[in-house]
Amino acid sequence: MAALLLGTTVHAAPDPDTPTPTTLAANAAALAAAPMADKRDEDFASRGFVATRTDPLIKDADGRVVWNLDAWKFASGKAPDTVNPSLWRHTGLLAKSGLFKVTDRIWQVRGFDISNLTFVRGDKGWIVIDTGTTTETARAAWDLVADKLGKAPVTAVIYTHSHADHFGGTGAFLADLAPGAPIVAPKGFREAAVSENVIAGPAMARRAAYQFGVPLDPAPTGTVNSGIGLAVPVGTQTLVPPTQEIETTGTELVLDGVKVRFQVTPSTEAPAEMNLGFPDWKVADLAENANVTLHNILTPRGAQIRNARGWAQGLTEAMDFFAGAQVMITSHGWPRFGGGEITDYLGKHRDAYAFLHDQTVRWMNKGLTGPEIAARLKLPAALQKEWFDRPYYGSFAFNARAVYQYYLGWYDANPVHLVPLPPEEGGKRYVEAMGGATRVRELAQAAFDKGDYPWAAELLDKAVFADPADQATRALLARCYRQMAWASENALWRNMYLTGAQELTIGIKPIEAVGRSTIAASLPPGDLFDVLATRIDPDKVGDAALRLAFTFPDRNASFTLVVANGVLTHRPGVVGTPDATLTVKYPDLVAALLAGKPLGPKVAAGEATVAGDPLALQKLVGWLDRPEALFPIVTP
């Protein structure tokens, strides 16, 4: 997912709006309720610090800044009025960056990426666990390790799961990969890595820009973190397929003389995920199944809903599987030390997901809908006081609705919701029914003045969709979003509120792509053709039909595409009598269809051939629609 976000942004001037008394009171109450006396995380996040880069700017080959280690230097001292004190504390801990010694054989580089890179010293070289999001940030981490601990070959790579911030930086290690070094991943990794977000990728990318606050500057009035890390880095992303997959819990491998034991946890935080441990050293790695924050059961960017019940059960199994561990590391955040500390942490983290699941289902079976459950469900006090169960990334309200959807779907059984009005039409009717836009603003202003920002925002949202040119309404809605952002303990909610306010006041800011990704080339033909099927515009096709065969000599494979009735379908092999047969190397076809590189020069050079209608491929391309990269979200 992160690959779809790589870029730089054009930033707006700071907004002069300031926190209201209601926001100040909310943050004061948050400070009073937070377990500020618990300083364990300060110790854990700082312990074992070795060094960091002297140059805070990590750049790509063209000299463009990929990551700035100094961007979060503001995150120290007392929380400003524009940041929830609990979230401010979390930012300060995440901003501790550099190389950290965890044990005599294990080090982590943290704060160079949204995720951690873990380096394990084997008998002959380094085992790398998770490679970060981009080649540039991974190389910076690798250079720091080499400088402080000594250069040695990479003798194995382990991907804990199928999200891009855990495999995208592998390109940084290829030159140092020892011959025959395994790349280990959970079963189904490649399919999940290239397929989870392929079909809905453009929509997810746009929504993720909101979630991670991509158009925002790191600042006390802007984005302060992304819950599980500081931000998504910019740069070059690679997908190097695994050479060995772990299928069952209990599997043991000896990698470069180091015994590694695996716990497979599918359909938890990722469709393909696993925990791992070093039994000889009493170290457990909980990947992203355990975190320094409550996680998402349904991420706001959109994805397959995760199994909260399975997640809790996996943590119960982990307590037994890693019994006796004295050190616990994860893919985000900081380690934990001590057997009692780890057992207490895993139990209470497990209980948060179990409580979420069980109580949502209990209320669901009493007839409550998702929003009704979300409004009443609260963690028990014993769990609320634990920092790692706080809602910095996932939120209880959002997750409760996700559990409801997991079982029952989005429909709440009320027939009025069978045919809901589209936002623009509904907005116009609601505004008319309330007496016009001026009356709506009066009602919203009254709610704003009382500090009831959610209700004011709900009213103003109707008015914006009724008339997006009404600048006064847009400005007031943006003010509501800022106040809610500045009091939010959830980093993603803060980012989404502030990005929404930015869209309302200065429009959608373009994201200039600077990274290069090789993930598209990793799509198998079936997945590529599934993507094409979602881009067929039936109005362009009309009553036309097309049968097009592709032969890929580099893969010893053929496929047939058929377009009929406004639908594209595909099958392996050459089926029927094609209108044309294109013989081409598969990467060249991917480049032509997804990167806009014409095949004409390949045909002219004899590197590709066309038998039959020479315009058949051009006809297919002409029927494809282009996704919108920057569609509006809080405006029509």
N, C-alpha and C positions, 0 to 999 in steps of 0.2 A: 504494500500500500504506500509505503513511504516514497517509493520510486516515482509515484505519480505526482508527488508534491514538490520535487526538487526544483528549486528556483529562487530567484531574488524578487523582491517586491518594491513597488514605488510606495513610499510611506507618506501619510498625511501629516500635516502640522498638528501638534498637540491640541486637544480640545480644552477650552477654558472651563468646562463644567467641573464642579467640585462636589465632594461627598455631602449629602444632606444630613441634618441631625438624625434622621431615621437610620441612615447607613452608618453613621458614627456610633449610634447606640447599638446597632446590630453587631458591629465589630467589637465594641467594648464587652458586650454580653458573650461573644464568642471567646474572647480572651479570658474572661472570668470562668467559663465552663471548661476550657481546655486543660488537659493535664500537664501544665507547663513544668511542674516539679519533676516529671519523668525525663531525665537527661540521658537515658541509655543510648538513644540514637546518636546523640552528639559524640559519644565515645565510639560507637560502632562505625560511624561514617568517617571518623578521623583516624582510627587505629591503623597502624602500619604504613602511614604515608611515607613514600620514598622521595618522589620528585615529580615535577610537571615540566612542561615545555617552557623554555625561555621566551620563545616567540609565541604569543597567544593566537596568532592568525594561522589557521590551517588553510592552504590554498590548493587549487587544482593546477593542472599542467599549464593552463593559460594565465595563471596568476590571479584568478578570481577567488575570493574568500569563500571557503566552504564552511568554516566554523570559527567562531571567535570566543576563546576561553575567557576573555575579559567582559563579555557582553552582560554577564550577571554579577559583576562586581558590586552593583548597587544593593544586592541582597544581604545586607548586614545591619545590625543594630535593631532598634525598635521598629515595629511594623508601621508603615505609613498609613494614613487614613484611607487610602485607596486600595488596600489589600487586607483581606481577612487575616488576622494574626496567626491562625493555625497554618494557613497556606503560606504565609511569609516564612514561618519557621521551616516549613517543608522545602521552600526554595533554597534557603541557606544551606541545608543539608545536601540537596542535590547538586549545588554549585561547588561542592568540594571535589575538585578535579585533579587527576594525575594518576601516577602509578602507586598502588598500594600492595603491601605484602600481607597476604591473608594467613599463610602457613609457610613452613620452610620450603614447600614445593609449589605453592600456588600464589599467583599474583593477579590482580585485576587492574585494568585501566578504566577509570570511571570519569564521567563528565566530558568525554570527547565526542559523545554521541548520545542519542536518547537511551541507548542500551549499553551494557557493560561488555568488555572483551576480557575473557579470562585466559590466563596463560599458565599451563601446568608443565613443570620441568620433568621431562622423561629422562631415560638413561642416555639418550643420544641427542635430544633436541627438545623442541617445544610442542606440546599439544595445545591447540587453540580451541576454546569453547566459545562459540558464537563470534561472528566476525564483524558485527556492527552493520550499519546501513550503507556506508559508502567506502569506496576504495581509499579515498583521501583521508578520512578520519581513521580508518583501520591502519593505514600506513603510518600515520602520525603516532598511533599507539604502538605499533610494531617497532618503529624507530626509537621510541622512548624505552621500550623493553630492551632492545639491543644495546642502547647506549648505557643503561644502568645495570643490566644483568648479563650482558654478553650475547653476541650473535651466535645463533645455532640454527640448524635446519628445522623446518616445521615437519614433525613426524606424524601428525594426525590432526584432522579438523573434525570437530563435533558440532552439528547444528542441533540445538535443543528443540526447535520447532520451526514452523513453516512461515513465519512472518518475516518481511524483508529486512527489518532492522536486526536480524540475527544471522543473515547469510549474505547480505548485499555487499559487504566489504571483502569477500574472499579473494577478489582480484589482487589485493595487496600482498597476499602470501604465496601466490602461484610461483613466483621466481625462486622462492626459498623452500618450496614443497619438496621433500625428499622423495626419490623414486619409490613408487609403490605405496606412498603414504595414504592411508585410507581417509575418506571423507564419510563420516558416520552420521546418520539421521534416523528419525523414527519412521516406521512404515507409513507409506503414503505421502512422504514429504514432497516429492517432486510434483505429484498431481495437485496437492494442496497449494504448494507455493505458486504454481503457474495458473491455477484455476480458481482459487477461492474468490478473487476479485476481478477476474477477467471480464466476465459478461457485463457486470455493473461497474467496471473500473472507472469510466469517466464520471459517473454520478458519485461514486465513493470518493474520488479524488477531490471533487468540488466540496463535498461535505466535510472531508478530512481537513481541507484548508480552514474551515470554520473551527473544527475540533482542536486543531493544533495552533490556531491563531497565526497561520502563515503570513497574512498581510500585516501583522502587528509587530511593532518594535518591542524588544525586551525592555521593560520599564515599570516603575511603580504604578503608572496609569495604563500600561499595556499588558502584554503577556508576561507572566512571571515564571511559569513552568508548564509542563504538559503532564503532570501527575506522576508518571513513571520515570520521567527524565526531564531535562530542561526543554528540549525542542527537537524537531526533526532536522537533521543536517542536510546540506546541499552537497551534491557531488555525483560521482560515477558509481553506478550500481551493477553488480554482476550476479549471475546465478550459476554456480558450478555444481552440477548434479552430484548427489552422493554416490559413493561406490559401494556402500554397505548400509543396509537398513536394519533397524532393531524392531523385531516383530512382537516379542513377548517379554513381559516383566520377569526379571530374574536372569536375563541374558548377561553373561560376563564376557568381557574382552580384555586382553592384555595389550595395551597400546604403548609402544616404546618402553616396555618393562613395567608399566603402571596398570594395576588391576582396576577396571572400571565396571561397575554394576548398574544396570538400567532398570528403571520403572517406566513402563509405557502408559501414557495418559491421554488417549485420543479424545477428541471432542470436549476438551476442557477449555483452556485459554486459546488454543488453536486446534484446527481439525487434526493435525499431526503434531504431537508433542510428547516429550519424555523428560523425566527427571533422571539424574544419574548420581552415583556416589563413588567414593574412593574408600572402600571398606578397610584397607590397611592403614589409612590415615584418619579414619573417623570423620570424614568430610562428606556432606550432602550438598548437592546442587539441585535446587527446586525449580530451575528454569524460570518460567513466568507464571507458574501455578501458585506461587506464594510471593508476596510483594510487600513493599513498604506502604501500601495503600490498598483499600478495597478496589477490586478490579471491575471490569465491565462484563456483564452477562450478555448485553447487546451494546456494542460500541456505537456511539452517536454517528460515526461516519457511515455506519451500515455494514453488516456482515451477517453470516449465519448466526442465529442465536446459539449461545453456549448452554451446556447442560449444567445448571447450578447443582443439581443433586449429584451428578457424576463428579463434579468438581470437588464437592465436599467429601464424597467417598474416596476420591483419589488422595486427598490430604490425610484421611484416616489411614489408608493403606501406607502412605509415606511415613507416618509416625512409627509403624511397625517395621517397614522396609529399611528405614535408616535409623532404627533404634541404636542408641549408643553414640550417635554422631555428636561431636564436640564443636564442630564448626559448620555453619550453613551459609552457602553463597546462593545468589540468584542472578537472573539476567538483567535485573534493574535494581537500583538502589544499593544498599550496603549489606555486609554480612551480619550474622549474629553469632555470638560466641558463648559456649557453655551448654552442656547437655540439658540442664533444667530450663534454661532460657529458650532453647530450641523446641523442647517438648511443649512448653507453655505457649509459645508463639504458634506452632502448628495447630495445637488444639483450639486456640481462640480464633485463629484465622479460619479454620475449618468450620467452627461454630457460626461465624458470621454468614458464610454461604449456606450452611444448613438451615439457620434461622430464616434467612431470606427466602429460601425455597419452601420450607415447610409452612411458614406462616402465610406466605402468598397463596399457597394451595389451600390452606385452611379457610381463608377469607374468600377465595375464589369459589369454593364449594358451598359457601353460605350465600352466594349470589352477588358478591361485590365485583365490580369491574376493575380494570387495571388502574385508572386514575383514582378510584375510591380507595383501593388498597394502598397505592403509593402515598396518599394523603395521611394515612393513619399508621403505616408500618414504621416502627422505630427499633433500632438495635437495643438490646438490654444494656443497662448502665455499665455492667462489667465489661462488655465488649466495646462500648462507646469510648471508654477511657483509654483504650489501647490505640496508640498512634497508627499502627499498621492496619487497623480497621476503619480509619477515617476516610472520608469520601474524596480524596484528592483526584482520583482518576475515575473510578466507578462511583455511582451514587445509589443509595438505597431506593430512592424514588424512581429512578430510571430503571434500575434492575428489577424492581417489583413488577413493573409493567412488562419487562422482558420475560420474566417467568410466566406471567399470565399469557403472553403471546406464544411462548413455547408450547403451552398445552392447548390453548383455545384459539389462537390466531388474533388478528386485529379486531374482528367483529365482536361486539359486546352483546349481541342478540337482541338489541333494541331495533325494531324495524325502521325507525326514523333514520338510522345510519346505513340502510341498504343503498340509498341513492343520495349521498351527501352532495351539497352544492359545491362546485369548484370555488376556490378562495375569492376570485375576483367577482363572480356573480353573487356569492354569498355576502361578500363585503358590501356591495352596493345595496343589497336588500336590507341588511342589518342597519346600515347607516341611515337609509331612508326611514326605516321603522323607528329609529331613535330620534328622528327629527332633524337629520342633516349633519354635515361634517362639523359645523360650528358647535352644535349641541354635543356631539361626541367628544370634541376637544374639551369642552367645559366639564363634562363628566370625568374625563380622563385627568384633567388638571386638578380637579377636586380630589380624586383618588391619589394622585401624585403628591399633593400637598399633605395628605394624611400618611404618606409613606406606604401606600398600598400599590406598589409598583407592578406586581403581576396583573392585578385587575386593570390598572391603567394601560398596561401593555396590551392586554387582550382587547380592550376597546379600540385602541389606536391601530392595532394590527388590522382590524376590520376596515378602518378608515383608509389606511394606506393602500390596501388592495382594492378599495373602491375608487380611490383617486391617488395614484402614485405621484402626481404633480403637486399635491398639497404639501408644500415644504414645511409649514408650521406643524402639521401632524407628524411628518417624518422626524422633525427635530425633537419633538416631545417624546416620541417613541424611543429615539436614540438616548435621550436623557434617562428614561426608565431602564433601558438595557445597561447603561453605565452604572447606575446605582446598584442594580442587581449583581453586576459583575464585581463591583468593588467590595461587596459583602459576601461573595461566594467562597466557600471553602473548597469547592470543586474546581480544579484548574481548567478542565475542559469546558465547564459551564461558563467560567469567566471568559475564556477565549471566544466561545460562541456568542456570548452577549456583546463583547466588544467588537468582534468582527461584524456582527449585525448592525451595531451602531455606526460603524464605519461605512457599510454599504448604504445606510439610510442618509448619511450626511455628505459623503464625498463620492459615492458610487462604488462600483466593483473595481478593485485595483488589479491590474494585470500582473501575472506571475511570469517572469521571463525565464524560460527553461535554460538551465546551464549544464545540467547533468546529462550523462549518456547512460542508457540502460541496455543491457544485453538480455533482459528477461524476455522480451518479445520473441527473440530468436529461439528461446527455449520452449515456446508453445508447440506441442505436438500438432500435426495437421488437423486432427479432429477438433481440438480446441480452437484453432485458428478459424476453421470453417464455422464453428458455432458462433464465434464473434461476428463473422460476416453475416450470418443469418439474422442477427439482431440489428444490423445496419441496413437491411434491405428496405427501401422506400416503396411501398406498393403502388403509390400514385405514379412514380416514375416507371415502374414495370408495366402497369396497365394489364392488358391481356397478353403480353408477350411471354415467351417461354425460352429457356436456354438450357442446353446440356453441355457441360464443359468438363473435360477430363484432364487431370494433372498427373504427370509421371515424374517422380523424384528419383533420379538415378543415384544420388548420394545416399538415399535411404532405402533403395530397392523397394519402393512402394508406389502405389497409384491410388488415386481417389477420383470419384465422379461427383460433380455438383450439378444439381438440377434446380432451376428456378421456374416455378409455375404457380399460378394462383396467388402471386405476391409472396411466396414462401420459398426460402432456400433450404434444401436438404442435401445431405451428402452421404456417400457410402464408400467403403474401401473397394479398390479395384476399378477396372473400366467396365461400366455397366451400360448396355444399350449401345446406340450409335451416337457418339458425341457430335455436336456442331463443330467442335474443335478440340484438339488434344495438344496441350502445352507440356513440353518436356523441359524441365528447369530444375536447377538446384534449389532445394527447399529454402535456404536462407535468402536467396535472391527473390523468391516469391514473397516471403515475409517482408523484405525490405520494400518491395514494390507496393504491397497492399497496406502496410502499416506505417511506412516511413516515406512514402511518396517517391521512391527511386524508380524511374522508368525502366522497363525491361527491354525497350527498343535497342539500346546499345548491346545488351547481352545477346539478343537475337542476331544483330548485325555481326557480332564477333563470333558467332557460332556456338556460344555458350548456352544458348537456349533455342529451341525450335518450336514452331507452330505448324500443326497439320490441320487443314480445314479452314474454317472462317478466320481470317487473320484479325478481325475486329471483335471476335467473341469476348476476349478478356476486357477490351475497352468498354464493351456493352455492359458487362458485369460491373465494372468499376463505376460506370455512369449511374447505375441503380443504387449505389451505396450512399447512405446518408452519413454526415459527419457529426459526431457527438459535440455537444456544447461544453467547452472546457470551463467557462466562467458564467454559468447561468445564474440568474438572481435567486436569492433564497428568501429574504425578508421583504422583497418588493415583487410585484407581478412580473 
